[in-house]
Amino acid sequence: MAENFTSEIYSDWMRSTQEKKYKEILLDFIIPLRGKIDLENSKIADIGIGKGWFEKKAVESGFDINTVGLDIEKMDMATDRIDLVVGSGDYIPFKDSSFDVVLSFDTVHLLKKPWEIERILSEGGHAIISTHCNERNFKRKGDKVKSLFDLEVLKEGLVGDPDDEMSYVVLFRNGSVV
Ligand SMILES: C[S@@+](CC[C@H](N)C(=O)[O-])C[C@H]1O[C@@H](n2cnc3c(N)ncnc32)[C@H](O)[C@@H]1O
């Protein structure tokens, strides 16, 4: 019942606002940093991947990527470029330092141990974490996300539609490797 309900909620989730968010994340957080973040040659994990709408948008935008997606619910993926692992982000079933890029969109508030994201990030790797917010609370939400991780903040900002749904996005870098 719960699984069906969750799948139902996310089944038509790539609404225009979501699509706008993922496009802005690609345009504002990934493409300008292409010299540093090389999605196509990176091991990528997405924690709380949902149906993988970000990956679908990235592939449609020309990124030749493959992602390991973790989600507590088993859902059909929006693109076949995802290896889905069904499991909890509270005890991420991946080795320490095993991913160059760790994504987690609008899920961090659901995780009991969000710092697990940092554990699986390689030295010099990047994490892009977003959280739902609005125009009044985005600063507090962003500060909360930043307080969860001992990682360098490279970039942060709002994405989405103020009249519908917004997220605050933080791009982090792990450690001292340039
Ligand atoms: C708001 S949705 C975001 C989905 C996706 N990241 C996106 O942007 O479309 C939150 C996702 O987190 C998953 N989730 C909730 N609790 C989780 C947990 N403890 N571990 C892993 N995934 C979880 C849900 O099943 C859902 O797919």
The ligand as a MOL file (V3000), in Angstrom:
LIG
                    3D

  0  0  0     0  0            999 V3000
M  V30 BEGIN CTAB
M  V30 COUNTS 27 29 0 0 0
M  V30 BEGIN ATOM
M  V30 1 C 11.0620 14.2540 -2.2030 0
M  V30 2 S 11.5230 12.7150 -2.9240 0 CHG=1
M  V30 3 C 12.8530 13.2240 -3.9490 0
M  V30 4 C 13.1360 12.2580 -5.0680 0
M  V30 5 C 14.2660 12.6500 -6.0230 0
M  V30 6 N 15.5060 12.9310 -5.3160 0
M  V30 7 C 13.8730 13.8210 -6.8760 0
M  V30 8 O 14.4240 14.9260 -6.7230 0
M  V30 9 O 12.9930 13.6440 -7.7410 0 CHG=-1
M  V30 10 C 12.3030 11.8650 -1.5540 0
M  V30 11 C 12.8050 10.4710 -1.8930 0
M  V30 12 O 13.5180 9.9510 -0.7750 0
M  V30 13 C 13.1990 8.5910 -0.5820 0
M  V30 14 N 13.4880 8.2570 0.8320 0
M  V30 15 C 12.7980 8.6080 1.9420 0
M  V30 16 N 13.4130 8.1750 3.0580 0
M  V30 17 C 14.5400 7.5360 2.6310 0
M  V30 18 C 15.5960 6.8590 3.2950 0
M  V30 19 N 15.6440 6.7720 4.6330 0
M  V30 20 N 16.5820 6.3140 2.5620 0
M  V30 21 C 16.5650 6.3980 1.1970 0
M  V30 22 N 15.5880 7.0160 0.5080 0
M  V30 23 C 14.5870 7.5880 1.2150 0
M  V30 24 C 11.7180 8.5230 -0.9710 0
M  V30 25 O 11.3180 7.1970 -1.2830 0
M  V30 26 C 11.7000 9.4670 -2.1840 0
M  V30 27 O 11.9990 8.7860 -3.3790 0
M  V30 END ATOM
M  V30 BEGIN BOND
M  V30 1 1 1 2
M  V30 2 1 2 3
M  V30 3 1 2 10
M  V30 4 1 3 4
M  V30 5 1 4 5
M  V30 6 1 5 6
M  V30 7 1 5 7
M  V30 8 2 7 8
M  V30 9 1 7 9
M  V30 10 1 10 11
M  V30 11 1 11 12
M  V30 12 1 11 26
M  V30 13 1 12 13
M  V30 14 1 13 14
M  V30 15 1 13 24
M  V30 16 1 14 15
M  V30 17 1 14 23
M  V30 18 2 15 16
M  V30 19 1 16 17
M  V30 20 1 17 18
M  V30 21 2 17 23
M  V30 22 1 18 19
M  V30 23 2 18 20
M  V30 24 1 20 21
M  V30 25 2 21 22
M  V30 26 1 22 23
M  V30 27 1 24 25
M  V30 28 1 24 26
M  V30 29 1 26 27
M  V30 END BOND
M  V30 END CTAB
M  END
